[in-house]
Amino acid sequence: MENAREETQHYADENFENGQPGSTLLIHFSGILGFSADCRQFRLARQYCPHLSGLIYVQRLIFLESALPLSSYVTIGIEQRPRIQQLERLNKVRERYMVAGSPTPLAELHSLRNFGHRVARTEPPTFFLHWSDDGDRVSWGDDSSLSMQDFRGLADYFITRAEELCDELMYGFEPHFDLSKIKDDMTNTQPGYSFVMHPDNGFENIYKDLLVRACTSRTGKLAKQGQWNFKAITSYLRLMTRLEEMLGGGYLTACGQVPRPCATRGMFIWNGSVAYALQHHKAKRSTNQEFYVVRFLPIRLATVTLKYLTCIRRVGALLRREQFGQSSLGRSSLPGFLFFQSNGKAWTSTRLTALLKAASKKVWDQEVNSRVYRQLTIGITEKHVREVYSPFNRYDDRSTDADRNVVFAWQSGHRPMQRAVTYGLDGAYPHQLQPSLLRAYEWASTRWHEFLHQASKKGAHVDEDPPTSIKRSMRAESYKVATFISQIDVQSINGTKKRKNHTSGEKLRQAGESPPNHTPARHIYSTVQHHILVCLLCKAAVRPGRAIENHFRHLHSGWTLGDPMNMAPLDDGSKVITELAAQWGYSCKSCIYMTISRKNVLKHCAQHKPGISKANAPAWKEVLLQTFMKGRYAQYWIVGDT
């Protein structure tokens, strides 16, 4: 063993011949590592640099052991390091072999790796996505593809399984949580603190009700005749671990852009929502600063999280103490401060990756690791969740897109950046996680929830589900709510003057349909006197603009409303939908192209029928068109018998 150590030391401090680094064995070997496995091509810089890092790391250990041996090497005559003047001994070796520019393999490998990092930035990415013509299916690799509906199924799988396991672990116990009234202290940095410990929430003894229910249940009771049923306890703890895995999968897939599996999370309550925050340290490489990222949970996942933290987790800790006693094994298996842990140690990214692979294999029939899933979510966000992709700059006060609220910063004599980081900070929040940033992250998470068809909030108690009969009636009324929203007079919402199109209305009546009748609905009412919109379900007014959508999407999420952007146009010849505008337009006779602009149809026919002149019969015909959405998202279909 000592002879092998001497041989590796010789390779590490080998001198160059004629100033050529390739004359040394280590540099020559590093060149061989630059070939691919089949030796038919060179590796890319990003593939080659990790091999250089391994060689550099080993050489550092060799030089450290050479300067300060941990023990003596009798065979090769090296004594153990002295107890004093160790820094001087290390500097002698460092200055000779380890500084930049020295004629040693270590310095040359450092220079080569730095050059490789620079080249890697110019190389093309290793992962590409390919989309179908309709944008509903994404492909990657050689034979892997996925539809958007299947993609949504993975997050729904984790949430559904978590709900099923939670119901089984709660033994029918249903505590009532009102998220809008739960208090949290985001500035409390004491280890182990969470909103569960806040005295105003009253969660201190709620787990005892679950324990009583579990010990007196008819099936799977945890105690019999005054003695613990350790077989049932083991089964309970096993289900609890499975629930934690489903929660971890839900946090990974249903809350927004995918975090790295090994990132540490902190759970908290804000603005009636459950969220988790983490600090990204990767930015330190370029900015020497880390930044916060917050992801908000959809309401179904938030409900399970509340039940787990307030009841299931604490009952599980009690059962582990009873099962293992006060031994070292028992203490190491207690939850402690870590959300996801095993024997006192945090879960590794390997475990979460294995969980994601197993779930994707079951839902998609193909395994996907965390790296590929992260690439998919980013690509899907840029393709479908367009608003999330739009950048925002809360410190912008110069461009045309700047928020007019920056005038308050100017009024106080500060730039927005200076004001945000120094003045008027809210002491209830960390200085780097103020409410303005939380609102931005909440908006991004809500857009992702909408894409996954998951509700973000609910107006009533989060765990109170209406009876089955009410659920059916709510689904039956979903179309009525959507049509009533579209029937509201624009003038009644925002006070602007409504432009009337007499020609369209006259032609619509000629097609045999009557114009829409703007009458008060059972759920929405527009007051003519005050020009406001009133929700009859809440008995309260609704703000105009996007607040209308948010109100019915979040507070009344029991209705399942379709997204008109993702709906296919109706068949030609369908009846007129009186709640939608009908306009006369043009349809190409040789293809399915339709438009309401005469200029566009002339341009289209000129490109596809260049031989047709104005004197000839037109290559288009006049038709009556309807569409679910206007502008760039319009997809027309022909209505009536044309």
C-alpha positions in Angstrom: 0.0 0.0 0.0 2.8 2.4 0.8 4.5 1.6 -2.5 1.3 2.5 -4.3 1.2 5.8 -2.4 4.7 6.5 -3.5 3.9 5.8 -7.1 0.9 8.1 -7.2 3.0 10.8 -5.6 5.5 10.4 -8.4 2.8 10.9 -11.1 1.5 14.0 -9.3 4.8 15.9 -9.1 6.3 14.7 -12.5 8.1 17.5 -14.3 7.6 18.6 -17.9 10.1 17.6 -20.6 11.0 20.6 -22.8 8.1 22.5 -21.3 5.5 20.2 -22.9 2.7 19.2 -20.5 1.8 16.2 -22.6 5.1 14.6 -21.7 3.7 13.7 -18.2 1.6 10.6 -17.7 -1.4 12.3 -16.1 -1.8 14.9 -18.8 -1.5 12.2 -21.5 -4.1 10.1 -19.6 -6.5 13.1 -19.4 -6.3 13.4 -23.2 -7.5 9.8 -23.5 -10.5 10.6 -21.3 -11.6 13.1 -24.0 -12.7 10.3 -26.3 -16.2 8.8 -26.3 -16.8 5.3 -25.1 -16.6 3.9 -28.6 -13.6 6.0 -29.5 -15.3 7.4 -32.6 -15.7 11.0 -31.5 -14.5 13.5 -28.9 -16.6 14.3 -25.8 -18.2 17.7 -25.5 -16.7 20.1 -23.0 -19.5 19.6 -20.5 -18.9 15.9 -20.6 -15.1 16.1 -20.4 -14.8 18.6 -17.5 -16.1 16.2 -14.8 -13.3 13.8 -15.6 -10.8 16.6 -15.1 -12.4 17.6 -11.8 -11.9 14.0 -10.5 -8.2 14.0 -11.4 -7.8 17.5 -9.7 -9.5 16.3 -6.5 -7.4 13.2 -6.2 -4.2 15.2 -6.7 -5.1 17.7 -4.0 -5.5 14.9 -1.6 -2.1 13.5 -2.6 -0.3 16.8 -2.1 -2.1 17.3 1.3 -1.0 13.9 2.5 2.5 14.6 1.2 2.8 17.8 3.2 1.0 16.7 6.3 0.9 12.9 6.6 -1.7 11.6 9.0 0.5 8.7 10.0 4.0 7.6 9.3 5.0 5.4 6.3 7.8 3.2 7.6 8.5 1.4 4.3 9.2 4.6 2.2 10.6 6.6 5.1 8.0 9.3 5.7 7.4 10.5 9.2 4.1 11.6 10.7 3.3 15.3 10.5 4.5 17.5 13.4 2.1 19.1 15.8 3.5 22.6 15.1 4.4 24.6 12.0 2.0 22.7 9.8 1.0 25.8 7.8 4.7 26.4 6.8 5.1 22.8 5.6 1.8 23.0 3.6 2.9 26.3 2.0 6.2 24.8 0.8 4.3 22.1 -1.1 1.6 24.4 -2.3 4.0 27.0 -3.8 5.9 24.4 -5.6 3.2 22.2 -7.1 -0.2 23.8 -6.7 -0.1 27.4 -7.7 -1.3 28.5 -11.1 1.4 28.5 -13.7 3.7 26.0 -12.0 5.0 23.3 -14.4 3.0 20.4 -12.8 0.1 18.3 -14.0 -2.3 19.9 -11.3 -1.8 23.4 -12.6 -2.2 22.3 -16.2 -5.4 20.4 -15.4 -6.8 23.5 -13.7 -6.1 25.6 -16.8 -7.6 23.0 -19.1 -10.8 22.7 -17.0 -11.2 26.5 -16.9 -11.0 26.6 -20.7 -13.5 23.7 -20.9 -16.0 25.7 -18.8 -15.7 28.6 -21.2 -16.2 26.4 -24.2 -19.2 24.6 -22.6 -21.2 27.9 -22.7 -21.0 28.0 -26.5 -22.2 24.4 -27.0 -25.8 23.5 -27.9 -28.0 22.3 -25.1 -28.2 18.5 -24.6 -32.0 18.4 -24.3 -34.5 19.4 -27.0 -38.3 19.2 -27.1 -40.4 18.7 -30.2 -44.0 19.7 -30.4 -46.9 18.4 -32.5 -48.7 20.8 -34.9 -51.6 21.4 -32.5 -49.2 21.9 -29.5 -50.9 19.2 -27.5 -48.1 16.5 -27.6 -44.4 17.0 -26.7 -41.7 14.6 -27.8 -38.1 14.1 -26.6 -35.4 11.6 -27.3 -35.9 8.9 -29.9 -39.3 7.4 -29.0 -40.7 9.4 -26.0 -43.8 11.5 -26.2 -46.5 12.8 -23.9 -49.8 14.6 -24.3 -50.7 17.5 -22.1 -53.6 15.6 -20.6 -51.3 12.8 -19.5 -48.8 15.4 -18.1 -51.5 16.8 -15.9 -52.3 13.2 -14.7 -49.0 12.9 -12.8 -49.7 15.7 -10.4 -53.2 14.6 -10.0 -52.0 11.0 -9.2 -49.8 12.3 -6.4 -52.6 14.5 -4.9 -55.3 11.8 -5.2 -53.1 9.1 -3.6 -52.2 11.5 -0.8 -55.9 12.2 -0.2 -56.6 8.5 -0.1 -53.8 7.8 2.4 -54.7 10.8 4.5 -58.3 9.6 4.8 -57.1 6.2 5.9 -54.7 7.6 8.5 -57.3 10.1 9.9 -59.8 7.3 10.7 -62.7 9.5 9.6 -61.7 12.4 11.8 -62.3 15.7 9.9 -61.0 18.8 11.6 -62.2 22.1 10.3 -59.4 24.5 9.0 -60.0 28.0 7.8 -56.9 29.0 6.0 -57.8 32.6 6.1 -57.7 32.6 9.9 -54.5 30.5 10.4 -51.6 32.7 11.7 -47.9 32.2 11.0 -44.8 34.0 12.0 -42.4 34.0 9.1 -39.6 35.8 11.0 -39.4 33.1 13.7 -36.2 31.2 13.1 -36.2 28.9 16.1 -35.6 25.3 15.1 -38.8 23.3 14.9 -41.2 26.3 14.9 -44.1 26.2 12.4 -47.6 27.6 12.3 -48.7 24.4 14.1 -47.0 25.8 17.2 -48.6 29.2 17.0 -50.8 29.6 20.1 -53.6 31.5 18.3 -54.3 28.6 15.9 -55.2 26.1 18.6 -53.4 23.2 17.0 -51.5 22.1 20.1 -53.9 19.3 21.2 -55.8 18.6 18.0 -53.7 15.4 17.4 -55.1 13.9 20.6 -58.6 13.7 19.1 -57.1 11.7 16.2 -55.3 9.4 18.7 -58.5 8.7 20.5 -60.3 8.0 17.2 -57.5 5.7 16.2 -57.5 3.7 19.4 -61.3 3.3 19.5 -61.9 2.6 15.8 -63.6 -0.7 14.9 -61.0 -1.6 12.3 -57.3 -1.1 12.6 -57.4 0.2 16.1 -54.0 1.0 17.6 -54.8 -0.2 21.1 -56.6 -3.3 22.4 -57.6 -3.9 26.1 -55.3 -1.2 27.3 -52.2 -2.4 25.4 -50.7 -1.1 22.2 -51.3 -3.1 19.1 -47.8 -2.9 17.6 -48.8 -4.7 14.4 -51.3 -2.0 13.7 -48.8 0.7 14.7 -46.3 -0.7 12.3 -48.9 -0.6 9.5 -49.8 2.9 10.5 -46.2 4.2 10.3 -45.8 2.4 7.0 -48.8 4.2 5.6 -47.5 7.5 7.0 -44.2 7.1 5.2 -46.1 6.4 2.0 -48.1 9.6 2.5 -44.9 11.5 3.0 -43.7 10.2 -0.4 -46.9 11.3 -2.1 -46.7 14.7 -0.5 -43.1 15.0 -1.8 -44.2 14.1 -5.3 -47.0 16.6 -5.1 -44.7 19.4 -4.0 -42.4 18.5 -6.9 -45.1 18.5 -9.6 -48.1 20.6 -8.6 -46.7 23.9 -7.2 -45.0 25.5 -10.2 -41.6 25.2 -11.8 -39.8 22.1 -10.5 -37.3 22.7 -7.7 -34.2 20.6 -7.4 -35.0 17.4 -5.3 -32.3 18.1 -2.8 -33.4 21.6 -2.0 -34.4 22.3 1.7 -38.0 23.6 2.1 -39.8 25.6 4.8 -43.6 25.4 5.1 -45.6 28.4 6.0 -49.1 30.0 5.7 -49.6 33.3 3.8 -52.7 35.0 2.4 -54.9 32.0 3.0 -52.6 29.6 1.2 -50.0 27.0 2.2 -46.6 27.5 0.6 -43.1 26.4 0.9 -40.0 28.5 0.5 -36.4 27.6 -0.4 -33.2 29.3 -1.0 -31.3 28.8 -4.3 -27.6 28.8 -3.7 -26.6 28.2 -7.3 -26.8 32.0 -8.0 -23.8 32.5 -5.6 -21.6 31.3 -8.5 -22.3 34.5 -10.5 -23.8 37.0 -8.0 -22.4 35.8 -4.6 -25.9 36.0 -3.3 -28.7 33.5 -2.8 -32.4 34.2 -3.5 -35.7 33.0 -2.2 -38.2 31.0 -4.3 -41.7 30.4 -3.0 -44.2 27.9 -4.4 -47.9 27.8 -3.4 -49.8 24.6 -3.0 -53.2 23.9 -4.7 -56.0 23.6 -2.2 -56.3 19.8 -2.3 -52.6 19.4 -1.6 -52.8 22.1 1.1 -55.6 20.3 2.8 -53.7 17.1 3.1 -50.6 19.0 4.3 -52.5 20.7 7.1 -54.0 17.3 8.3 -50.5 15.7 8.1 -48.7 18.5 10.0 -51.3 19.1 12.7 -52.5 15.5 13.3 -50.9 12.6 11.5 -47.2 13.6 12.0 -47.6 14.2 15.7 -49.5 11.0 16.2 -46.7 9.2 14.3 -44.1 10.7 16.5 -45.9 9.4 19.6 -46.3 5.9 18.2 -42.6 5.8 17.3 -41.7 6.7 20.9 -43.9 3.9 22.2 -42.6 1.4 19.7 -38.9 2.0 20.1 -38.8 3.5 23.6 -36.0 5.8 24.5 -33.3 3.8 22.8 -30.9 5.5 20.3 -32.8 3.8 17.5 -36.0 5.3 18.7 -34.6 8.8 19.1 -33.1 8.7 15.6 -36.4 7.6 14.0 -38.4 10.6 15.4 -39.4 13.2 12.9 -37.5 16.1 14.5 -37.3 19.3 12.4 -37.1 17.6 9.0 -40.2 17.2 6.9 -38.8 14.3 4.8 -36.4 12.2 6.8 -35.5 8.6 7.4 -33.7 7.5 10.6 -33.0 11.2 11.4 -31.4 11.9 8.0 -33.0 14.0 5.2 -34.1 12.2 2.1 -31.6 12.2 -0.7 -32.4 13.3 -4.2 -32.0 9.7 -5.2 -35.1 8.7 -3.3 -37.2 11.5 -4.8 -36.0 10.6 -8.2 -36.9 6.9 -7.7 -40.3 8.0 -6.5 -40.8 10.1 -9.6 -39.7 7.3 -11.9 -42.1 4.8 -10.3 -45.1 7.3 -10.5 -44.3 8.3 -14.2 -44.0 4.6 -15.1 -47.5 4.0 -13.6 -49.2 7.1 -15.0 -47.3 7.6 -18.3 -46.1 4.0 -18.9 -42.6 5.4 -19.2 -40.0 6.2 -16.6 -38.9 9.9 -16.3 -36.2 11.1 -13.9 -36.1 14.5 -12.2 -33.8 16.0 -14.8 -36.1 15.2 -17.7 -39.2 16.2 -15.8 -37.6 19.5 -15.0 -36.9 20.1 -18.7 -40.5 19.1 -19.6 -42.0 21.6 -17.1 -39.9 24.5 -18.4 -40.7 23.7 -22.0 -44.4 23.3 -21.3 -44.4 26.6 -19.3 -42.9 28.5 -22.3 -45.4 26.8 -24.7 -48.7 26.9 -22.8 -48.4 28.9 -19.6 -47.4 32.0 -21.4 -48.0 34.4 -18.6 -45.6 32.6 -16.3 -42.9 33.1 -19.0 -43.4 36.8 -19.1 -40.6 38.4 -17.0 -41.4 40.8 -14.3 -39.1 43.5 -12.7 -40.6 45.1 -9.6 -37.7 47.6 -9.5 -38.3 48.9 -13.0 -39.0 52.7 -13.1 -37.8 53.7 -16.5 -39.3 51.5 -19.3 -42.8 51.9 -20.8 -44.0 48.8 -19.0 -43.0 50.1 -15.5 -45.7 50.1 -12.8 -47.0 53.5 -12.0 -46.7 52.7 -8.3 -43.0 53.5 -8.6 -44.0 57.1 -8.3 -44.3 56.5 -4.5 -40.6 55.6 -4.4 -39.7 58.7 -6.4 -41.8 60.8 -4.1 -39.8 59.7 -1.1 -36.6 60.5 -2.9 -35.5 56.9 -3.5 -35.1 54.5 -6.4 -37.4 51.4 -6.2 -34.5 49.1 -5.4 -33.2 51.3 -2.6 -36.7 51.8 -1.1 -37.5 48.0 -1.3 -34.3 46.8 0.5 -33.9 49.6 3.1 -37.0 51.6 3.9 -40.5 50.7 5.2 -39.9 47.0 5.4 -42.6 44.9 7.0 -41.3 43.4 10.2 -43.6 40.4 9.9 -41.6 39.1 6.9 -37.9 38.3 6.2 -36.2 41.3 4.6 -35.6 39.3 1.4 -39.2 37.9 1.3 -41.5 40.9 1.4 -45.2 40.8 0.4 -44.6 42.2 -3.1 -42.4 39.2 -3.9 -44.8 36.8 -2.3 -47.6 38.1 -4.5 -45.6 37.6 -7.6 -44.8 34.0 -6.7 -48.4 33.4 -5.7 -49.5 34.6 -9.2 -47.0 32.3 -10.9 -48.1 29.3 -8.8 -51.8 30.1 -9.5 -51.1 30.1 -13.3 -49.5 26.7 -13.0 -52.5 25.4 -10.9 -54.8 26.5 -13.7 -52.8 24.7 -16.3 -53.0 21.5 -14.2 -56.7 22.1 -13.7 -56.2 22.3 -9.9 -58.0 24.8 -7.7 -55.8 27.2 -5.8 -58.2 28.3 -3.1 -61.7 27.7 -1.7 -63.9 30.1 0.1 -65.3 27.8 2.8 -63.5 25.4 5.1 -60.9 23.7 3.0 -61.8 20.2 4.1 -65.5 20.5 3.9 -66.9 18.8 0.8 -70.5 19.4 -0.2 -72.8 16.4 -0.4 -72.9 14.4 -3.5 -76.2 15.8 -4.6 -74.8 19.3 -4.3 -71.7 18.4 -6.3 -73.9 17.1 -9.1 -76.0 20.3 -9.1 -72.8 22.4 -9.1 -71.4 20.6 -12.1 -74.8 21.0 -13.9 -74.7 24.7 -13.3 -71.1 25.2 -14.5 -72.2 26.0 -18.1 -74.8 28.4 -16.8 -72.2 30.3 -14.8 -69.9 30.6 -17.8 -72.7 31.9 -20.0 -73.9 34.4 -17.4 -70.4 35.8 -17.1 -70.3 36.3 -20.9 -73.7 38.0 -20.9 -72.7 40.8 -18.5 -72.8 44.3 -20.2 -69.4 45.8 -20.5 -70.8 49.1 -19.5 -72.0 47.6 -16.2 -68.6 46.3 -15.3 -66.0 49.0 -16.0 -68.1 52.1 -16.9 -66.9 52.4 -20.4 -69.2 53.0 -23.3 -70.2 49.9 -25.2 -69.8 50.0 -28.9 -72.9 48.6 -30.7 -72.6 46.7 -34.0 -76.0 47.2 -35.7 -74.9 45.3 -38.8 -73.9 42.2 -36.9 -77.1 42.2 -34.9 -79.3 42.7 -38.0 -77.5 39.9 -39.8 -77.8 37.7 -36.8 -81.6 38.2 -36.7 -81.7 37.3 -40.4 -80.0 34.0 -39.6 -83.0 33.1 -37.4 -81.5 33.8 -34.0 -82.3 36.5 -31.5 -79.6 38.6 -29.9 -78.5 37.7 -26.4 -80.8 38.9 -23.6 -78.8 40.6 -20.8 -80.9 39.7 -17.8 -79.9 39.3 -14.1 -78.7 35.7 -13.4 -79.2 33.5 -10.4 -75.6 33.8 -9.5 -74.4 37.1 -11.0 -76.2 40.5 -11.0 -75.1 43.7 -12.6 -76.5 46.8 -10.9 -77.4 49.6 -13.3 -77.4 52.3 -10.7 -74.0 51.8 -9.2 -72.3 50.1 -12.2 -70.9 47.2 -10.1 -71.1 43.4 -10.4 -72.5 41.4 -7.5 -72.0 37.7 -6.8 -75.3 36.4 -5.4 -73.6 33.3 -3.9 -71.3 35.4 -1.7 -73.7 38.4 -1.3 -70.8 40.7 -2.1 -69.5 42.8 -4.9 -66.8 41.6 -7.3 -64.0 43.8 -8.6 -63.8 44.2 -12.4 -61.2 42.8 -14.7 -59.2 39.7 -13.8 -60.8 39.7 -10.3 -64.0 38.3 -11.9 -62.2 35.2 -13.2 -60.2 34.8 -10.0 -63.4 35.0 -8.0 -65.2 32.2 -9.7 -62.1 30.1 -10.4 -60.9 30.1 -6.7 -63.8 30.9 -4.4 -66.3 28.8 -6.4 -63.9 26.2 -7.6 -66.5 23.4 -7.3 -67.6 24.2 -10.8 -65.6 22.6 -13.5 -65.2 25.3 -16.2 -63.6 24.5 -19.5 -60.7 26.6 -20.9 -61.8 28.1 -24.2 -58.2 28.4 -25.4 -57.8 24.6 -25.3 -61.2 23.8 -26.9 -61.5 22.8 -30.5 -63.9 24.9 -32.7 -67.4 23.5 -33.3 -68.3 21.7 -36.5 -69.3 23.9 -39.5 -73.1 24.3 -39.7 -73.6 24.4 -36.0 -76.4 26.5 -34.5 -75.6 30.0 -33.4 -74.6 30.4 -29.8 -76.6 33.5 -28.8 -74.2 34.3 -26.0 -71.3 34.6 -28.4 -70.9 37.3 -31.0 -71.6 36.2 -34.6 -69.8 38.1 -37.4 -69.8 37.9 -41.2 -66.5 36.7 -42.6 -64.9 34.8 -45.4 -64.0 31.1 -45.9 -61.5 29.8 -48.5 -63.1 27.4 -51.0 -59.9 25.3 -51.3 -59.0 24.9 -47.7 -60.3 25.4 -44.1 -59.0 29.0 -43.8 -61.5 31.4 -42.3 -61.2 35.1 -41.3 -63.3 38.1 -40.7 -60.9 40.4 -42.5 -61.3 40.9 -46.3 -57.7 42.0 -46.5 -56.5 38.7 -44.9 -58.6 36.5 -47.2 -57.4 38.3 -50.3 -53.8 37.9 -49.2 -54.4 34.2 -48.4 -56.0 33.5 -51.8 -53.2 35.4 -53.6 -50.6 33.2 -52.0 -52.4 29.9 -52.6 -54.2 30.8 -55.9 -51.7 33.1 -57.7 -53.4 32.5 -61.1 -56.8 34.0 -60.0 -57.3 37.6 -60.9 -59.9 40.0 -59.7 -62.0 39.6 -62.7 -62.5 35.9 -62.1 -64.8 34.4 -59.6 -63.5 34.8 -56.0 -61.8 31.8 -54.3 -63.7 32.6 -51.1 -67.2 32.8 -50.0 -69.0 35.0 -47.4 -70.1 33.1 -44.3 -71.4 33.7 -40.8 -68.6 32.9 -38.2 -68.4 32.5 -34.5 -65.4 31.8 -32.2 -64.9 31.2 -28.4 -62.1 33.8 -28.2 -61.1 36.9 -30.1 -57.8 38.3 -31.4 -54.8 36.1 -31.8 -56.6 33.1 -30.2 -59.6 33.1 -32.5 -60.6 29.8 -34.1 -63.7 30.3 -36.3 -66.4 27.9 -37.3 -69.3 28.4 -39.7 -72.7 28.7 -38.1 -76.2 28.4 -39.7 -77.0 26.8 -43.0 -74.6 28.5 -45.5 
